[in-house]
């Protein structure tokens, strides 16, 4: 073997050893997290734990007294002293918030090294406006409650929250620069709110409508019908799908999007949501056109920063 070849082999071996060492150090530096969760989030919690050997699931006994008030017990509380702890919450209704807040306020006081609250969907985020005297901004009240979580040994609580606030264009457009985009706008004509095409040309494309959250789905349907009536009918066999981060769908409003007529031409081809609202995920099952994209990997990664 020539001297140059030997030097090259040694250089490659040194680089591989450095890469392996860096990977081992990175793995050792990951936090070991004890993850508690509310009942609604059990499936998501298990998916998060499956993403990393450094995340261990812990349990809580969610019981009630005869009068309906919570009777709660944190299992193995003595084992989490000096450990990094997180709680996966779901504030899907006022009925479940009190019992979870009770747990959230206790966990940091159990001598834990740090405490992280994971709230995939902040439901009161769309109720933050006070337009006239007497309006109650429930988002502000909830924010104050969350902001006053007791300090743990490691300092203030870390909070991982997804807020449904700004418009979808402001939120997503930088992530989608590699795709041609169109922008819709909502305008009022009398008492009606109408969706119109503001920018772009979707002719011949598979259009994916992107939004941060959906409630009744009225805006999505208006946008969908606009594309079909004004664009797709005139330009051929393109499709329309939707991606929404938070599928709230109160009163089972998701049903209006299912393929009831064996895949009607005017139905969404796909409707992607995340598992930030576990009750919705449980309700829709595998019904077309819905597909659920899990947040488990993203949450697992965020917990170990």
N, C-alpha and C positions, 0 to 999 in steps of 0.2 A: 504494500500500500504506500502511495506517495505521501510525502510530508503534507502537501496541501489537502489531500483527501482525509488524512488523519486529523488535521486541524478542523476541517469541516465537520467530521463526525463528532469530535469533542465539543464543537460549538453547538451542534444540534442537541447533543445529550445535555449540555448545560442549560440550554433553553427549555428543554422538556422537564428537567428537574426543577427549574425555576417556576414553570407553569404549575407543576404538581404541588410544589411547596405553597404557591400562592393559593391554589384551590383548597388545600388542607387548612391553611390559616383562615381563609374566608369561611370555611365550614365551621371551624372551631369558634369563630367570632360571632356566629349567629346566636341570637338570644333564644333561650329555651323558655317558651311561653305556655302558661297554663290557661286554657281557654274555657270560660264558662259561657253559657248561652241560655236564652229564653226558649220556651217550648216551641214557639213558632219557627225558630231558626235551627232546630236540631239537624235537619238535613244539610243546610248550608255549613253548619259548624263541623259536621263530619267530613264534608268535602274539603273544608279549609285544612283540617288536621291531616287529611290524606295527601296534601300538597307538601308537607314537611315533617320530617322525623323530629323536629325541634318544637312542635306544637302538640301539647297533650290536652285531651278533653277532660274537663272536670264537670261535676254534676251538682244540681240544686234540687231539693225537694220542693216542688211548687204545689203547696196544699192551701186549703182555706179553712177557717173556723166556721162554726155553724152560722154566724151572722154574715158570712161572705167575705170578710176581710182576710188578707193573706196570712197564711201560717207557713213561713218559709224556713228552710234550713240549708246552709251551705255545707255540703259534705267535704270531709277531709280538710277542714279549714286550717288545721295545724300544719299540714304539709306544704302550704303555700307561703309560709313565712320566709322572707328573704328571696322570694321568687318573683319573676315577671308574670303579671296576671293581666288578662284581658276579658272583657265581657261583650258578647255579641247580642245586640238589642234589636227589638222590633217594636216601634211605637205605632202599631197599626191602628189602634183605637184607644180612646181614653180609658177604657176598661182594663187594659193591660199595662198602662204606663206606671201606675202607682207601685205595683209589686216589683217592677223592674228597677225603678228609681230607688226603692228600699235596698235592693241588693247592690246597686251601683254605688250608693253612698257608704255601704259597709265594707266592701271589698278593699278599698285603699287603706282602711284602718286596721287591717289584719296583718300589719307589719310586713307588707309585701315590698319588694324592691322597686317596682313601678306598676302603674295601672293604666291600661288603655281601654277606652270605650270605643267600640265599633258600632256605628249606626248607619247601615247601608242606605237608608232612606230617612230623611228628616221631613216628616209628613206635614208639619205646620209651616213649612217654608214658603208655601204659596199664599199664606194668610198673614203677610207682614205689613200690609198697607193700612194706614188710617186715613181715610178720605174725608171723613166728617166727624165732628165731635160726638163721642159715644162709641165709635168703633173700637174693638178690642183686638190688638195685634197679638194673637196667640203664639206666633213664632217668637216674639220678643220674650214672652213669659217662659216658653220652653227653653230658649237660649240661656236665660238667667238661671234656670234650674240646673241645666247641664254645666254651666260655667262655675257653679258653686260646689261641684263634687270635691270632697275632702282631699287634701294633699296626702300622697303616700310618702314613704321613706325616700323614694327617688325623686320627689318633687311633684309639680302639678300633673294632673291627668292629661295624657295624650288622647286626642279625640280624632277619630277617622269618620268623617261624615260626608254624605253626598247631598248637596243642597239643590232643590229644584227652583233655581231663581232665574238667571238671565235667559234670553232667547236661545234657541238651538243654534242659530247661525253664529252668534258670538261665542258660544261654547265649543262648537265642533269644527268650524271651518278650517282652522289651522291644521287639523289632523287629516283633512280630506283634500289638501291642495293638489294631490296627484290625480284627482278625479275631476271630470267636468261637473260643475255644480249649478243648481238653479235655486233661487230664493223665492219663497212665497211670502205674502204679507196679508195681514187681516185688516179689512177696512169696514167701517160701519156705513150702512145705507138705511137711515131711519132706525128701526129697532133691530134690523138684521145685521149680522156680522158675516161678511163674505170673504172667502179666501181667493186671492188673485196671484197670478204669476208676476213677480217683480223683476227678476233677472234670470238670464240663461235660456238655453234652448234644449229641452229634453227629448226632442224628436228622435225616434229610433233607439232610445236608450232604455235599459232596465233602471227605472227611477227608484231610488231608496229614499223615502221621506224620513228624516232624522229629527228626533225631538227628545227633550230631557224627561218628560213624564206625560202620561196620558190618564185622564180621568174618565169622562164619558166617551171620549173618542170622537166628538163632534167635529173638531178642527181637522183631524186626520181624514175623516170621511169626506169633508168638503174639499180638502186638498186632493185626495184620491180621485174624486169625481171630476174635479177640474182637469186633471191630467187626462182622464179618459175622454171626457167630452170635448175638450179643446185641443188636445194634442194627439193622443194615441189613436183616436178614431180617424184622424186625418193622416197619420204617418205610419200606420202598420202595427206589427205584432210585438211591440215592446211591452214590458211588464212594469207593474208598480208594487213595491214592497215597503215595509216600514221597519225602522229600528227605534225603540224607545227604551231608555235606561230603566225608568221606574214605571212598571205596569200596575197602576193603582186599581183601576177598573172597579169603582164602587158599584154595588147592586148588580154584580155580574154583567157589567156593560161590555165585557170582552166578547160576549156571545154574538154581538152584532158583526163581528169580524170573522166568525167561523165559516168554513166552506159548506154551508147548508145545502147548496144546490150543486153538489158534486164538482165544485171548482168553477163557479161562475166566472165569465171573462172579466167581470168588473170587481172581483175579489182581490185582496192583496195576495200576491204570489207567496210571499213569506212575511211573517210578522215576528221580528226578533225582540225579545225582552231579556232583562237580567233577572236573577233571583233575589233582587233587593227587597221585593215584597212577597214573602213566602206564602201568604194565603192565596195570592193570585196564582202562583206557580202550582200549588196544590189543586186549585180549581180547574185550571185549563188542561192539566195532564199533557197528553200528546196530541191534542186536537189541532188539526190543520186550520190555519197556516202558521200556528205559533211554534217557535223554537226558543228554548231558554239557554242563554249564555251565562255561565256561572261566574260570579265574582270571586270565587274561592282562591284562585291563584293570586289575584291582585291583593286580596286581603291578607293572605298568608305572607306575601312579600312585604307588605306594609308593616305587619306586626313584628318583623325581625329587623327593622331598620334601627 
